[in-house]
Amino acid sequence: MYRCLWSATVASVSVTAVRDTSLDFIDGTHADRLKTLMELSAINSGSTNLAGLADTLEAVLGVFQPLGGIASTEPLEPYPVIDDAGGLRERSAGELGRIRKRPDAPLQVLLVGHYDTVFAADHPFQRPSLDGPVLRGPGVADMKGGLLVMAAALEALERSPSAKHLGWEVLLNPDEELGSPASAPLLGAAAAGKHFGLVFEPSFPDGHLAGRRKGSGTFTIVVRGTAAHAGRDHHLGRNAIAALARIIADIDGLNGRWDGVTINVGVVSGGAATNIVPDLAIARLNVRVPDADAADAVVAEMKSIVDAAPSDMQAEFHGGFTRWPKAVSARTFALLELAVDCGRSVGLDLGWRDTGGVSDGNNLAAAGLANVDNLGVHGGNLHQDQEFMYTASLTERSRLAALMLTRLASGDTELPT
């Protein structure tokens, strides 16, 4: 069940020039939005910190409240994980935030952003700091800054006479940094009936946007052996770490076999003491692929390697692809061209390029919805304790997204069917 939070209607402001008025409005709110961003950054919203996620979602929905529409929250279904003991269990997720306005308008857009970060509640990087033109802090770029860009762009739209032609839905998810394991089905469902999507991940370090994106899969290998005393009974043991090491070496050796496929063994654990033959070892991997055929091929080969483990060991292979490759369709190409053109109008020299990174834009594309990524702020050092954003980009990128929305709403730009 979802929980309705608020419903309101905001009257349109009479304007004579849609673009100029929208951009002037955004310029005048920069200081307030920067202050709000610092407040949001100071709330820990690590992907597994449910209390912090709840506090963050409440604060973010408050940012969107002046826009009107209907806001609700929906608890996400638990998602499966392999724990440190090699067991399969369910992990609770946070809540999805949803805001809807004008669902009957002739043109519909889905705007997506996540409010979780990679920084756990016990991580030392917890507070933002402002240093001239640069703001450092957890999530300021990835992507709490992007949420404020989204809100400002929508508020500019609401002030335009063309707003009545464009209906919008905002989805705010708490698990993107984990691969959106719980929110992916809802993202796909929300894409139905929409004409285009906008995703507010931070831009590339040069300010550019993403074109094609690879697909991403997360996998876990669990090897179970037999424990024994390392001295007097070593011969009775079956070393799970040694067996896993051989599996890892073979899987890592697959790198280079297929164009565009990368396999990264990111986490390895196992063993309890040096005088005990370890009976458990776990490896966690990430795989990036350019297309579905490559995904099928690499998974089949990895499973074959795991299945070839010694018969006196138990080896398990878990996981799959949670984000499929994102192609640039004709409709997506038109959106990217629109972004570049709008960028010129607001003083930004934009382009786009392919990337091995993934986002919820992959999920929208998999559901058939053309979308543009990286409309969030301009920053860097993502997922590090030196994450930062250029404060000017909070306004620059808001102007960009606002102009895209108003041009589409006014009919100045039409997307190919």
KEKE-3310 file (N, C-alpha, C; in steps of 0.2 Angstrom, whole numbers, plus 5000, padded with zeros to 4 digits):
npx = (5004:5002:5006:4998:5004:5003:4992:4990:4986:4994:4993:4996:5009:5007:5016:5026:5037:5042:5054:5064:5058:5057:5071:5076:5069:5075:5088:5087:5085:5096:5104:5096:5093:5106:5109:5099:5103:5115:5109:5103:5113:5119:5111:5113:5111:5114:5113:5108:5104:5090:5083:5089:5087:5073:5072:5078:5070:5058:5063:5066:5054:5048:5055:5049:5036:5030:5027:5015:5003:5002:5008:5016:5021:5029:5032:5045:5048:5057:5073:5084:5099:5116:5123:5136:5139:5137:5124:5107:5097:5084:5084:5079:5072:5071:5059:5049:5048:5035:5028:5015:5008:4996:4991:4984:4988:4993:5006:5019:5031:5043:5053:5067:5076:5088:5089:5098:5115:5132:5138:5139:5131:5141:5152:5166:5164:5153:5148:5144:5155:5158:5168:5172:5169:5166:5157:5159:5154:5144:5135:5132:5134:5131:5116:5110:5111:5107:5093:5089:5091:5081:5069:5070:5069:5056:5049:5051:5045:5032:5028:5026:5016:5014:5014:5002:5001:5010:5012:5018:5029:5037:5050:5057:5070:5077:5088:5097:5111:5114:5111:5097:5089:5077:5068:5068:5057:5046:5051:5051:5037:5032:5037:5029:5017:5023:5031:5044:5060:5069:5084:5093:5107:5124:5134:5147:5165:5168:5157:5148:5136:5128:5128:5126:5125:5133:5127:5125:5129:5128:5136:5138:5149:5150:5160:5161:5170:5179:5182:5197:5210:5225:5237:5239:5229:5228:5227:5215:5206:5197:5201:5193:5196:5207:5202:5192:5201:5207:5195:5192:5204:5202:5190:5193:5202:5194:5192:5194:5191:5178:5173:5172:5167:5169:5175:5175:5182:5177:5176:5182:5181:5183:5188:5194:5204:5222:5227:5217:5210:5201:5183:5174:5172:5170:5166:5163:5157:5157:5150:5152:5143:5141:5130:5115:5118:5132:5131:5124:5133:5145:5140:5136:5149:5155:5147:5150:5164:5163:5155:5164:5172:5181:5175:5174:5171:5159:5152:5143:5134:5128:5116:5114:5110:5105:5104:5101:5110:5110:5104:5106:5092:5082:5074:5080:5091:5086:5082:5095:5101:5092:5095:5109:5106:5098:5108:5117:5109:5109:5122:5130:5142:5139:5140:5140:5144:5148:5148:5154:5148:5133:5115:5099:5094:5096:5087:5075:5076:5076:5063:5058:5058:5063:5077:5087:5102:5112:5109:5110:5120:5137:5151:5163:5174:5166:5158:5168:5177:5180:5170:5163:5154:5153:5147:5141:5135:5123:5113:5116:5113:5100:5094:5096:5088:5076:5073:5073:5061:5051:5052:5048:5035:5029:5028:5038:5048:5048:5047:5053:5042)
npy = (4994:5011:5027:5042:5058:5073:5084:5096:5111:5123:5139:5145:5156:5172:5176:5184:5180:5164:5157:5167:5171:5159:5156:5167:5166:5154:5158:5167:5160:5153:5154:5150:5136:5131:5131:5122:5111:5108:5105:5094:5085:5084:5074:5058:5046:5033:5018:5007:5012:5013:5022:5034:5036:5037:5049:5057:5056:5062:5075:5078:5077:5088:5098:5097:5100:5113:5113:5107:5095:5077:5068:5054:5039:5023:5008:4997:4981:4968:4963:4950:4945:4939:4934:4937:4924:4916:4913:4914:4928:4940:4957:4972:4986:5004:5017:5021:5037:5046:5058:5066:5075:5082:5070:5067:5075:5079:5076:5067:5065:5057:5059:5055:5051:5047:5045:5039:5036:5031:5031:5024:5024:5024:5029:5040:5052:5063:5077:5092:5104:5121:5128:5142:5142:5128:5115:5102:5086:5072:5065:5077:5079:5066:5060:5071:5084:5084:5081:5093:5101:5095:5098:5112:5114:5109:5118:5130:5126:5125:5138:5143:5146:5135:5124:5117:5108:5098:5084:5077:5065:5061:5050:5044:5035:5024:5015:5015:5015:5002:4996:4997:4986:4984:4994:4993:4986:4995:5007:5002:5000:5013:5019:5016:5023:5035:5048:5052:5052:5059:5059:5062:5060:5065:5075:5070:5073:5083:5090:5084:5073:5056:5044:5030:5016:5003:4987:4980:4968:4959:4947:4933:4921:4907:4896:4881:4871:4860:4861:4860:4856:4866:4861:4847:4840:4844:4837:4832:4843:4854:4866:4880:4893:4892:4885:4894:4904:4898:4898:4911:4916:4910:4915:4929:4928:4928:4941:4951:4942:4945:4958:4974:4968:4968:4961:4962:4957:4961:4960:4949:4936:4926:4913:4911:4910:4908:4896:4887:4877:4884:4884:4891:4902:4918:4927:4942:4949:4961:4963:4970:4974:4975:4972:4961:4948:4947:4947:4935:4926:4928:4925:4911:4906:4909:4902:4889:4888:4889:4877:4868:4866:4856:4840:4837:4849:4862:4873:4888:4898:4914:4927:4940:4950:4966:4978:4982:4984:5001:5008:5020:5026:5032:5042:5044:5050:5062:5068:5070:5079:5089:5093:5097:5108:5116:5118:5127:5138:5142:5144:5133:5122:5107:5089:5072:5055:5038:5026:5015:5015:5014:5018:5023:5026:5016:5006:5013:5013:5000:4997:5003:5017:5032:5042:5054:5055:5061:5074:5081:5090:5097:5089:5080:5066:5055:5044:5044:5051:5063:5069:5081:5096:5109:5124:5133:5126:5121:5130:5132:5119:5118:5127:5122:5110:5115:5123:5113:5106:5116:5119:5107:5106:5117:5114:5118:5109:5093:5076:5061:5048)
npz = (5000:4996:5004:5005:5005:5002:4993:4981:4972:4962:4956:4939:4935:4928:4913:4901:4893:4891:4893:4897:4909:4917:4918:4925:4937:4942:4944:4954:4965:4969:4981:4991:4987:4988:5001:5006:5000:5007:5019:5016:5013:5025:5031:5034:5022:5018:5009:5016:5028:5035:5044:5042:5028:5028:5035:5025:5014:5018:5020:5006:4999:5005:4998:4986:4988:4986:4972:4970:4965:4968:4981:4987:4997:4995:5002:4998:4992:5001:4996:4989:4996:4997:5012:5024:5029:5019:5016:5009:5011:5015:5012:5019:5011:5008:5006:4992:4984:4977:4966:4957:4944:4933:4926:4915:4905:4888:4885:4893:4906:4914:4928:4936:4951:4964:4982:4990:4996:4995:5007:5022:5039:5048:5042:5040:5032:5033:5034:5025:5017:5012:5001:4994:4977:4977:4983:4995:5000:5007:4994:4988:4974:4969:4973:4978:4974:4961:4963:4968:4957:4948:4955:4954:4940:4937:4945:4938:4926:4930:4931:4919:4904:4896:4904:4906:4896:4899:4908:4923:4932:4946:4952:4967:4972:4985:4983:4973:4972:4975:4964:4962:4966:4972:4968:4954:4947:4949:4943:4930:4928:4930:4919:4909:4897:4897:4888:4887:4897:4911:4919:4934:4937:4942:4930:4918:4922:4913:4911:4902:4895:4896:4883:4875:4887:4896:4901:4918:4929:4945:4955:4965:4972:4981:4991:4999:5010:5020:5037:5047:5059:5056:5058:5064:5058:5044:5032:5032:5030:5018:5008:5007:5003:4995:4984:4980:4975:4964:4956:4955:4948:4936:4931:4931:4921:4910:4905:4891:4882:4876:4866:4875:4887:4904:4919:4936:4951:4965:4980:4992:5004:5019:5029:5046:5056:5055:5059:5056:5043:5031:5029:5022:5009:5000:4986:4978:4963:4949:4933:4917:4902:4884:4877:4876:4871:4874:4888:4891:4886:4894:4907:4906:4904:4916:4925:4921:4925:4939:4941:4938:4950:4962:4967:4980:4986:4989:4978:4974:4963:4962:4957:4945:4930:4934:4927:4911:4895:4889:4874:4861:4855:4841:4847:4859:4854:4849:4861:4867:4857:4859:4872:4870:4862:4870:4880:4874:4873:4886:4889:4890:4885:4878:4876:4872:4877:4876:4889:4902:4914:4924:4927:4933:4921:4913:4917:4913:4899:4896:4899:4888:4887:4881:4886:4895:4903:4917:4920:4931:4943:4941:4945:4955:4960:4964:4975:4984:4998:4995:4988:4977:4971:4959:4963:4955:4946:4951:4947:4934:4928:4932:4924:4912:4912:4914:4903:4893:4897:4896:4882:4876:4882:4876:4863:4855:4852:4845:4848:4839:4833)
capx = (5000:5006:5004:4997:5006:5000:4989:4989:4987:4998:4991:5001:5011:5007:5022:5026:5042:5043:5061:5067:5055:5060:5078:5077:5067:5080:5094:5085:5084:5102:5107:5092:5094:5113:5108:5095:5108:5119:5105:5101:5120:5121:5107:5115:5106:5117:5108:5106:5102:5083:5081:5092:5083:5066:5072:5080:5064:5054:5066:5066:5047:5047:5057:5045:5029:5027:5025:5008:5002:5000:5014:5015:5027:5027:5037:5048:5048:5064:5077:5088:5106:5120:5126:5143:5139:5135:5117:5102:5092:5081:5086:5074:5074:5068:5053:5049:5044:5032:5024:5012:5004:4993:4992:4979:4990:4994:5013:5020:5038:5045:5059:5070:5082:5089:5091:5103:5122:5136:5141:5136:5130:5147:5157:5168:5162:5146:5146:5146:5159:5158:5175:5172:5165:5165:5154:5161:5150:5141:5129:5131:5134:5128:5114:5106:5111:5103:5086:5087:5090:5075:5064:5070:5067:5049:5045:5051:5040:5025:5027:5026:5009:5014:5014:4996:5002:5015:5011:5025:5029:5044:5051:5063:5072:5082:5092:5101:5118:5114:5108:5090:5086:5070:5064:5068:5050:5042:5053:5049:5030:5031:5039:5023:5013:5027:5034:5052:5062:5075:5088:5097:5113:5129:5137:5154:5169:5169:5150:5144:5130:5130:5125:5125:5128:5134:5123:5128:5127:5132:5136:5142:5152:5151:5163:5161:5175:5179:5187:5202:5216:5230:5243:5239:5224:5228:5225:5207:5203:5196:5202:5188:5199:5211:5197:5189:5206:5207:5189:5193:5209:5199:5185:5197:5205:5189:5193:5197:5188:5173:5174:5167:5165:5174:5174:5179:5181:5178:5176:5183:5181:5184:5193:5193:5211:5228:5228:5211:5208:5195:5178:5170:5175:5165:5168:5158:5159:5153:5151:5149:5143:5139:5124:5112:5122:5138:5128:5122:5140:5149:5136:5137:5156:5157:5144:5154:5170:5161:5153:5170:5175:5182:5168:5173:5169:5152:5152:5137:5134:5122:5116:5112:5110:5100:5103:5103:5113:5105:5106:5103:5087:5081:5070:5085:5096:5083:5083:5102:5101:5088:5099:5114:5104:5097:5114:5120:5105:5110:5129:5134:5145:5138:5141:5138:5148:5146:5151:5153:5144:5126:5111:5092:5092:5096:5080:5070:5077:5074:5056:5056:5057:5069:5079:5093:5105:5117:5106:5112:5125:5143:5155:5168:5176:5160:5159:5174:5176:5181:5165:5161:5151:5154:5141:5137:5131:5116:5109:5117:5110:5093:5092:5096:5083:5070:5072:5071:5054:5047:5052:5044:5029:5026:5028:5044:5052:5044:5051:5051:5038)
capy = (5000:5018:5032:5049:5063:5079:5086:5103:5114:5129:5142:5147:5163:5175:5178:5186:5176:5158:5155:5172:5171:5153:5156:5172:5163:5150:5162:5171:5155:5149:5154:5145:5129:5129:5130:5116:5105:5107:5102:5087:5082:5082:5069:5052:5041:5027:5013:5002:5016:5014:5028:5040:5036:5040:5057:5061:5056:5067:5082:5079:5078:5095:5102:5097:5101:5119:5112:5105:5088:5072:5065:5047:5035:5016:5003:4993:4974:4966:4960:4945:4946:4933:4937:4935:4917:4913:4911:4918:4931:4946:4964:4978:4992:5010:5019:5025:5043:5047:5064:5066:5081:5082:5063:5067:5080:5075:5074:5064:5064:5053:5061:5050:5053:5043:5049:5036:5037:5025:5032:5021:5029:5025:5032:5047:5057:5065:5084:5096:5110:5125:5132:5146:5139:5121:5112:5095:5083:5066:5066:5084:5078:5060:5064:5076:5090:5083:5082:5100:5103:5093:5102:5119:5114:5108:5124:5134:5124:5127:5145:5144:5145:5129:5119:5113:5103:5093:5080:5074:5060:5060:5044:5045:5029:5023:5009:5015:5014:4995:4993:4997:4979:4984:4999:4992:4985:5001:5011:5000:5001:5020:5021:5014:5028:5041:5050:5053:5052:5063:5056:5068:5059:5070:5075:5068:5078:5089:5092:5081:5068:5049:5041:5023:5014:4996:4984:4979:4962:4958:4940:4931:4914:4904:4890:4878:4866:4856:4864:4856:4859:4867:4857:4840:4837:4848:4833:4831:4849:4855:4873:4884:4899:4890:4883:4900:4907:4895:4900:4918:4917:4908:4920:4935:4927:4929:4948:4952:4937:4948:4966:4978:4965:4968:4957:4964:4953:4967:4958:4942:4935:4919:4911:4913:4910:4905:4889:4883:4876:4888:4880:4895:4908:4921:4932:4946:4952:4965:4962:4975:4971:4980:4970:4955:4942:4946:4945:4927:4922:4928:4921:4904:4904:4909:4896:4883:4888:4887:4870:4863:4865:4849:4837:4837:4856:4864:4879:4890:4904:4918:4934:4941:4957:4971:4984:4980:4990:5006:5010:5027:5026:5039:5046:5046:5054:5068:5071:5072:5085:5095:5095:5101:5115:5120:5120:5133:5144:5144:5145:5127:5118:5100:5084:5066:5050:5031:5025:5009:5016:5013:5022:5021:5027:5009:5003:5016:5011:4993:4997:5006:5024:5036:5046:5057:5054:5066:5081:5083:5095:5096:5088:5074:5062:5052:5038:5045:5055:5070:5071:5088:5099:5116:5127:5137:5121:5120:5135:5131:5113:5119:5131:5117:5105:5119:5125:5107:5105:5121:5118:5101:5107:5122:5111:5120:5103:5087:5070:5057:5043)
capz = (5000:4997:5008:5002:5009:5001:4987:4981:4966:4961:4950:4935:4935:4921:4910:4894:4890:4895:4894:4901:4916:4920:4920:4930:4943:4944:4946:4961:4971:4970:4988:4996:4986:4990:5009:5006:4998:5013:5024:5014:5013:5032:5033:5031:5018:5016:5006:5021:5034:5034:5047:5038:5022:5029:5036:5019:5009:5021:5018:4999:4998:5007:4993:4980:4990:4983:4965:4969:4963:4973:4984:4991:4998:4995:5004:4993:4994:5002:4990:4991:4996:5001:5018:5025:5030:5012:5016:5006:5015:5012:5016:5019:5007:5010:5003:4985:4984:4971:4965:4951:4942:4927:4923:4909:4900:4881:4885:4899:4907:4920:4931:4941:4955:4970:4987:4994:4995:4996:5013:5028:5044:5052:5038:5043:5028:5035:5034:5019:5018:5007:5000:4988:4971:4977:4989:4996:5005:5004:4990:4985:4967:4968:4968:4981:4970:4956:4965:4968:4950:4946:4958:4951:4933:4938:4947:4932:4921:4933:4930:4912:4902:4893:4909:4906:4891:4901:4914:4925:4938:4949:4957:4971:4975:4990:4982:4966:4973:4976:4958:4961:4966:4975:4965:4947:4944:4949:4938:4924:4928:4929:4912:4904:4896:4897:4882:4888:4904:4912:4925:4936:4939:4940:4924:4918:4925:4909:4911:4897:4896:4894:4877:4877:4893:4896:4906:4924:4933:4951:4956:4971:4972:4988:4991:5005:5010:5026:5042:5050:5062:5051:5060:5065:5053:5038:5027:5032:5028:5011:5009:5003:5000:4989:4979:4977:4972:4957:4952:4953:4943:4929:4929:4929:4914:4904:4903:4885:4878:4872:4866:4879:4893:4910:4925:4942:4957:4970:4987:4994:5011:5020:5034:5053:5059:5051:5061:5054:5036:5030:5026:5018:5005:4996:4981:4975:4957:4945:4926:4913:4895:4879:4874:4880:4869:4878:4895:4891:4885:4900:4913:4904:4905:4923:4928:4919:4929:4946:4941:4938:4956:4964:4969:4987:4988:4986:4975:4972:4959:4963:4955:4938:4928:4936:4923:4904:4891:4886:4868:4859:4850:4837:4851:4864:4850:4848:4867:4867:4853:4862:4878:4868:4860:4876:4883:4870:4875:4893:4890:4892:4879:4880:4871:4875:4875:4878:4895:4905:4920:4923:4931:4932:4914:4910:4918:4909:4893:4896:4898:4882:4888:4879:4892:4895:4910:4919:4920:4938:4944:4938:4951:4954:4965:4966:4979:4988:5004:4993:4983:4977:4966:4957:4966:4950:4941:4953:4943:4926:4926:4933:4918:4906:4912:4914:4896:4890:4899:4893:4875:4875:4884:4872:4856:4851:4850:4845:4848:4834:4836)
cpx = (5004:5002:5004:4999:5003:4997:4988:4989:4990:4996:4997:5003:5010:5013:5021:5032:5044:5050:5064:5065:5057:5067:5079:5074:5072:5086:5093:5085:5090:5104:5103:5093:5101:5112:5104:5099:5112:5116:5104:5108:5121:5117:5110:5110:5110:5112:5105:5104:5095:5081:5083:5088:5076:5067:5074:5074:5059:5056:5065:5059:5045:5049:5052:5038:5026:5025:5018:5008:5001:5006:5012:5021:5025:5033:5039:5048:5056:5067:5082:5095:5110:5124:5133:5144:5138:5128:5112:5097:5089:5083:5081:5076:5070:5061:5054:5045:5041:5028:5022:5008:5002:4994:4988:4982:4993:5002:5015:5028:5039:5052:5061:5076:5082:5091:5096:5110:5126:5140:5137:5135:5137:5153:5160:5166:5155:5144:5148:5151:5159:5165:5175:5167:5163:5162:5156:5156:5147:5135:5128:5131:5130:5123:5109:5106:5107:5095:5084:5087:5083:5069:5064:5067:5059:5046:5045:5046:5033:5023:5026:5018:5009:5014:5008:4997:5006:5013:5017:5024:5036:5044:5058:5065:5077:5088:5096:5108:5119:5112:5101:5087:5079:5065:5064:5061:5046:5044:5051:5041:5028:5033:5033:5019:5017:5030:5042:5053:5068:5078:5093:5104:5118:5132:5144:5158:5169:5162:5146:5140:5132:5125:5123:5128:5128:5129:5128:5125:5131:5131:5140:5143:5153:5154:5163:5166:5174:5184:5191:5207:5222:5236:5243:5234:5223:5225:5218:5203:5202:5196:5198:5191:5203:5207:5194:5195:5207:5201:5190:5198:5206:5194:5188:5200:5201:5190:5197:5195:5183:5174:5169:5165:5171:5171:5178:5177:5183:5179:5177:5184:5181:5189:5191:5200:5216:5229:5222:5211:5201:5189:5173:5174:5170:5168:5162:5160:5154:5155:5148:5149:5140:5132:5121:5116:5128:5136:5127:5129:5144:5146:5137:5144:5158:5153:5148:5160:5168:5158:5158:5174:5176:5176:5168:5172:5162:5153:5145:5138:5127:5122:5114:5112:5104:5099:5105:5106:5108:5108:5103:5099:5086:5078:5075:5090:5093:5083:5090:5103:5098:5092:5105:5112:5102:5103:5117:5116:5107:5118:5133:5136:5144:5139:5139:5143:5146:5150:5149:5149:5136:5122:5104:5090:5092:5090:5075:5070:5075:5067:5053:5055:5063:5071:5086:5096:5109:5115:5107:5118:5132:5148:5160:5169:5170:5162:5166:5173:5179:5176:5163:5157:5153:5147:5137:5133:5124:5111:5110:5113:5102:5090:5091:5090:5076:5068:5070:5064:5050:5047:5048:5037:5025:5026:5034:5048:5048:5049:5049:5047:5042)
cpy = (5006:5022:5039:5054:5070:5080:5093:5105:5121:5133:5145:5154:5166:5178:5180:5182:5170:5157:5160:5171:5165:5153:5161:5170:5158:5153:5165:5166:5151:5148:5149:5138:5127:5127:5123:5110:5103:5103:5095:5082:5080:5076:5062:5047:5036:5022:5009:5005:5018:5021:5034:5041:5039:5047:5060:5061:5062:5074:5083:5081:5085:5100:5103:5099:5108:5118:5109:5097:5083:5068:5059:5044:5028:5012:4998:4986:4972:4963:4955:4947:4939:4936:4934:4928:4913:4911:4916:4921:4937:4952:4969:4984:4998:5011:5022:5031:5044:5054:5065:5072:5080:5075:5063:5072:5076:5073:5073:5063:5061:5056:5057:5052:5048:5047:5045:5038:5031:5026:5030:5026:5029:5027:5039:5053:5059:5072:5087:5102:5114:5129:5136:5143:5132:5119:5104:5092:5077:5067:5072:5083:5071:5058:5069:5083:5090:5083:5089:5103:5101:5097:5109:5119:5113:5115:5130:5132:5126:5134:5147:5143:5138:5123:5114:5107:5097:5090:5077:5069:5060:5054:5045:5039:5028:5018:5009:5013:5006:4992:4993:4990:4979:4988:4998:4991:4991:5006:5009:5001:5009:5023:5020:5021:5035:5042:5050:5053:5056:5060:5061:5066:5064:5070:5072:5074:5084:5092:5089:5076:5061:5048:5034:5021:5006:4993:4981:4973:4961:4950:4938:4923:4912:4897:4887:4872:4862:4859:4859:4860:4860:4863:4850:4836:4841:4844:4831:4837:4850:4863:4877:4890:4897:4888:4889:4904:4905:4897:4907:4919:4915:4913:4927:4934:4928:4937:4948:4947:4940:4955:4969:4975:4966:4964:4959:4960:4959:4966:4951:4942:4928:4918:4914:4914:4906:4898:4884:4882:4879:4884:4884:4901:4911:4926:4935:4950:4956:4964:4968:4973:4976:4978:4963:4949:4941:4944:4937:4923:4922:4924:4914:4902:4904:4903:4890:4882:4886:4880:4865:4863:4858:4846:4836:4844:4857:4871:4882:4897:4908:4924:4934:4949:4961:4977:4981:4986:4995:5009:5017:5026:5032:5044:5049:5051:5061:5072:5074:5078:5091:5097:5099:5108:5119:5122:5126:5139:5146:5144:5139:5124:5111:5096:5078:5060:5043:5030:5018:5009:5015:5017:5019:5022:5020:5006:5006:5014:5004:4992:5001:5013:5027:5041:5049:5057:5061:5073:5084:5088:5092:5095:5083:5071:5058:5045:5038:5050:5062:5072:5078:5090:5106:5119:5131:5132:5120:5124:5133:5124:5114:5123:5127:5113:5109:5121:5119:5105:5110:5121:5112:5103:5112:5120:5114:5114:5097:5081:5065:5051:5036)
cpz = (5000:5001:5005:5007:5008:4994:4986:4973:4966:4955:4946:4935:4928:4919:4903:4890:4894:4897:4899:4909:4920:4922:4925:4937:4946:4947:4953:4967:4972:4977:4992:4994:4988:4998:5010:5005:5004:5018:5022:5014:5020:5035:5030:5028:5015:5014:5011:5027:5033:5038:5044:5031:5023:5031:5030:5014:5012:5019:5011:4997:5000:5002:4987:4982:4986:4975:4964:4967:4969:4975:4988:4992:4998:4997:4999:4996:4995:4996:4993:4991:4999:5006:5019:5027:5024:5012:5012:5011:5012:5016:5014:5015:5010:5007:4996:4986:4977:4971:4958:4950:4935:4923:4916:4903:4893:4881:4892:4900:4914:4922:4937:4945:4961:4975:4992:4992:4996:5003:5019:5034:5049:5048:5040:5039:5029:5034:5028:5021:5012:5006:4993:4983:4972:4984:4990:5002:5002:5000:4987:4977:4965:4973:4971:4977:4964:4957:4966:4961:4947:4948:4955:4944:4933:4940:4941:4927:4924:4932:4923:4909:4898:4897:4908:4901:4893:4908:4917:4931:4940:4953:4960:4974:4980:4989:4976:4967:4974:4969:4957:4962:4968:4971:4957:4944:4944:4944:4931:4923:4927:4922:4907:4903:4896:4890:4882:4896:4905:4919:4927:4940:4938:4933:4924:4920:4920:4908:4906:4899:4894:4888:4879:4884:4893:4901:4912:4927:4940:4953:4962:4971:4979:4987:4998:5005:5017:5031:5045:5054:5057:5052:5060:5060:5047:5032:5026:5030:5020:5011:5004:4999:4994:4983:4975:4973:4965:4953:4950:4948:4936:4927:4927:4922:4908:4902:4896:4880:4873:4872:4871:4885:4898:4916:4931:4948:4962:4977:4988:5001:5013:5026:5041:5057:5055:5053:5060:5046:5035:5026:5022:5015:5001:4992:4978:4968:4953:4938:4922:4906:4890:4877:4878:4878:4873:4886:4895:4890:4891:4906:4912:4906:4913:4927:4927:4923:4936:4946:4941:4944:4958:4968:4977:4990:4985:4984:4972:4968:4959:4959:4948:4936:4930:4932:4916:4900:4889:4879:4866:4853:4846:4842:4857:4860:4850:4855:4869:4863:4856:4868:4876:4866:4865:4880:4880:4873:4882:4895:4892:4885:4880:4874:4875:4873:4878:4885:4898:4912:4919:4928:4930:4925:4910:4911:4914:4902:4892:4896:4892:4882:4886:4885:4891:4902:4911:4918:4926:4938:4941:4944:4949:4960:4968:4970:4983:4993:5002:4988:4983:4971:4965:4959:4960:4946:4944:4949:4936:4924:4927:4927:4912:4906:4911:4906:4892:4891:4895:4885:4873:4876:4879:4865:4852:4848:4850:4844:4842:4837:4836)
residu = (MET:TYR:ARG:CYS:LEU:TRP:SER:ALA:THR:VAL:ALA:SER:VAL:SER:VAL:THR:ALA:VAL:ARG:ASP:THR:SER:LEU:ASP:PHE:ILE:ASP:GLY:THR:HIS:ALA:ASP:ARG:LEU:LYS:THR:LEU:MET:GLU:LEU:SER:ALA:ILE:ASN:SER:GLY:SER:THR:ASN:LEU:ALA:GLY:LEU:ALA:ASP:THR:LEU:GLU:ALA:VAL:LEU:GLY:VAL:PHE:GLN:PRO:LEU:GLY:GLY:ILE:ALA:SER:THR:GLU:PRO:LEU:GLU:PRO:TYR:PRO:VAL:ILE:ASP:ASP:ALA:GLY:GLY:LEU:ARG:GLU:ARG:SER:ALA:GLY:GLU:LEU:GLY:ARG:ILE:ARG:LYS:ARG:PRO:ASP:ALA:PRO:LEU:GLN:VAL:LEU:LEU:VAL:GLY:HIS:TYR:ASP:THR:VAL:PHE:ALA:ALA:ASP:HIS:PRO:PHE:GLN:ARG:PRO:SER:LEU:ASP:GLY:PRO:VAL:LEU:ARG:GLY:PRO:GLY:VAL:ALA:ASP:MET:LYS:GLY:GLY:LEU:LEU:VAL:MET:ALA:ALA:ALA:LEU:GLU:ALA:LEU:GLU:ARG:SER:PRO:SER:ALA:LYS:HIS:LEU:GLY:TRP:GLU:VAL:LEU:LEU:ASN:PRO:ASP:GLU:GLU:LEU:GLY:SER:PRO:ALA:SER:ALA:PRO:LEU:LEU:GLY:ALA:ALA:ALA:ALA:GLY:LYS:HIS:PHE:GLY:LEU:VAL:PHE:GLU:PRO:SER:PHE:PRO:ASP:GLY:HIS:LEU:ALA:GLY:ARG:ARG:LYS:GLY:SER:GLY:THR:PHE:THR:ILE:VAL:VAL:ARG:GLY:THR:ALA:ALA:HIS:ALA:GLY:ARG:ASP:HIS:HIS:LEU:GLY:ARG:ASN:ALA:ILE:ALA:ALA:LEU:ALA:ARG:ILE:ILE:ALA:ASP:ILE:ASP:GLY:LEU:ASN:GLY:ARG:TRP:ASP:GLY:VAL:THR:ILE:ASN:VAL:GLY:VAL:VAL:SER:GLY:GLY:ALA:ALA:THR:ASN:ILE:VAL:PRO:ASP:LEU:ALA:ILE:ALA:ARG:LEU:ASN:VAL:ARG:VAL:PRO:ASP:ALA:ASP:ALA:ALA:ASP:ALA:VAL:VAL:ALA:GLU:MET:LYS:SER:ILE:VAL:ASP:ALA:ALA:PRO:SER:ASP:MET:GLN:ALA:GLU:PHE:HIS:GLY:GLY:PHE:THR:ARG:TRP:PRO:LYS:ALA:VAL:SER:ALA:ARG:THR:PHE:ALA:LEU:LEU:GLU:LEU:ALA:VAL:ASP:CYS:GLY:ARG:SER:VAL:GLY:LEU:ASP:LEU:GLY:TRP:ARG:ASP:THR:GLY:GLY:VAL:SER:ASP:GLY:ASN:ASN:LEU:ALA:ALA:ALA:GLY:LEU:ALA:ASN:VAL:ASP:ASN:LEU:GLY:VAL:HIS:GLY:GLY:ASN:LEU:HIS:GLN:ASP:GLN:GLU:PHE:MET:TYR:THR:ALA:SER:LEU:THR:GLU:ARG:SER:ARG:LEU:ALA:ALA:LEU:MET:LEU:THR:ARG:LEU:ALA:SER:GLY:ASP:THR:GLU:LEU:PRO:THR)
# end
